Amino acid sequence: MDFLELAKNRYSERFFDRRPVEPEKLDRILEAGRVVPTACNYQPQKFFLIRGEEAMAKLKTVTRFHYNAPLIILVCYDLREVWTNPGDRYYQNYNSGEQDASIAATTMMYEAEELGVHTIWIRGFDSKTVSDVFGLPDYMIPVMMLGLGYPNDRARANGWHYKRKPIEEFVFEL
Ligand SMILES: Cc1cc2nc3c(=O)[nH]c(=O)nc-3n(C[C@H](O)[C@H](O)[C@H](O)COP(=O)(O)O)c2cc1C
């Protein structure tokens, strides 16, 4: 599919059925997250798979936005591997981790879409709680969770998906 068409077709899935994501598809999705550009090529992105019963039970204590997706990828960055720019006067103590991890997450999201796997971007959680519940070390910073799976028969895009500002509100000449 043409990429722009793919990008327009993607919507946040909030109605998953129980079908698991096939291992071959998951491999491709993770591979898409591996090969992304990162600042200075430091590659600090880390992907934690949440799919077993025990992990899912923990997940449900840290966010209500899981929508029963059969698979969640918790995307983090390793603070020890980020590019930093202490001289940036706008962002204090800037590091590239959130951008690097978000590029990886976005690329995985569109690879999933290409494979017919629906996704939901989840940020409705407290990072410290996630870190504590999953026992992450303090240098592993949670950025987002990507819920993945197949739609059930109630699946549809909600109203927000169709509500986009016109291009003039995004693009400016300098
Ligand atoms: C940074 C970010 C955080 C988000 N967090 C959540 C979330 O916690 N729960 C949720 O249901 N949707 C979440 N979303 C999905 C947005 O609500 C959704 O992308 C937006 O409303 C546009 O709809 P669409 O994705 O269907 O086109 C998040 C999206 C982004 C990019």
Ligand as a Chemical Component Dictionary entry (heavy atoms), coordinates in Angstrom:
data_LIG
# 
_chem_comp.id                   LIG 
_chem_comp.type                 NON-POLYMER 
_chem_comp.pdbx_formal_charge   0 
_chem_comp.three_letter_code    LIG 
# 
loop_
_chem_comp_atom.comp_id 
_chem_comp_atom.atom_id 
_chem_comp_atom.alt_atom_id 
_chem_comp_atom.type_symbol 
_chem_comp_atom.charge 
_chem_comp_atom.model_Cartn_x 
_chem_comp_atom.model_Cartn_y 
_chem_comp_atom.model_Cartn_z 
_chem_comp_atom.pdbx_ordinal 
LIG C1  C1  C 0 1.725  10.457 22.815 1  
LIG C2  C2  C 0 0.395  9.741  22.689 2  
LIG C3  C3  C 0 -0.230 9.267  23.813 3  
LIG C4  C4  C 0 -1.433 8.571  23.705 4  
LIG N1  N1  N 0 -1.968 7.978  24.830 5  
LIG C5  C5  C 0 -3.142 7.312  24.727 6  
LIG C6  C6  C 0 -3.671 6.637  25.858 7  
LIG O1  O1  O 0 -3.061 6.553  26.938 8  
LIG N2  N2  N 0 -4.893 6.040  25.739 9  
LIG C7  C7  C 0 -5.577 6.033  24.549 10 
LIG O2  O2  O 0 -6.672 5.483  24.488 11 
LIG N3  N3  N 0 -5.071 6.645  23.441 12 
LIG C8  C8  C 0 -3.872 7.260  23.507 13 
LIG N4  N4  N 0 -3.319 7.842  22.388 14 
LIG C9  C9  C 0 -4.052 7.791  21.108 15 
LIG C10 C10 C 0 -4.595 9.177  20.699 16 
LIG O3  O3  O 0 -5.709 9.493  21.485 17 
LIG C11 C11 C 0 -4.963 9.116  19.198 18 
LIG O4  O4  O 0 -3.827 8.863  18.438 19 
LIG C12 C12 C 0 -5.611 10.423 18.689 20 
LIG O5  O5  O 0 -6.828 10.658 19.365 21 
LIG C13 C13 C 0 -5.905 10.366 17.192 22 
LIG O6  O6  O 0 -6.724 9.256  16.883 23 
LIG P1  P1  P 0 -6.261 8.099  15.894 24 
LIG O7  O7  O 0 -4.955 7.533  16.412 25 
LIG O8  O8  O 0 -7.367 7.062  15.921 26 
LIG O9  O9  O 0 -6.070 8.699  14.523 27 
LIG C14 C14 C 0 -2.075 8.451  22.448 28 
LIG C15 C15 C 0 -1.427 8.934  21.309 29 
LIG C16 C16 C 0 -0.196 9.548  21.407 30 
LIG C17 C17 C 0 0.530  9.973  20.159 31 
# 
loop_
_chem_comp_bond.comp_id 
_chem_comp_bond.atom_id_1 
_chem_comp_bond.atom_id_2 
_chem_comp_bond.value_order 
_chem_comp_bond.pdbx_ordinal 
LIG C1  C2  SING 1  
LIG C2  C3  SING 2  
LIG C2  C16 DOUB 3  
LIG C3  C4  DOUB 4  
LIG C4  N1  SING 5  
LIG C4  C14 SING 6  
LIG N1  C5  DOUB 7  
LIG C5  C6  SING 8  
LIG C5  C8  SING 9  
LIG C6  O1  DOUB 10 
LIG C6  N2  SING 11 
LIG N2  C7  SING 12 
LIG C7  O2  DOUB 13 
LIG C7  N3  SING 14 
LIG N3  C8  DOUB 15 
LIG C8  N4  SING 16 
LIG N4  C9  SING 17 
LIG N4  C14 SING 18 
LIG C9  C10 SING 19 
LIG C10 O3  SING 20 
LIG C10 C11 SING 21 
LIG C11 O4  SING 22 
LIG C11 C12 SING 23 
LIG C12 O5  SING 24 
LIG C12 C13 SING 25 
LIG C13 O6  SING 26 
LIG O6  P1  SING 27 
LIG P1  O7  DOUB 28 
LIG P1  O8  SING 29 
LIG P1  O9  SING 30 
LIG C14 C15 DOUB 31 
LIG C15 C16 SING 32 
LIG C16 C17 SING 33 
# 
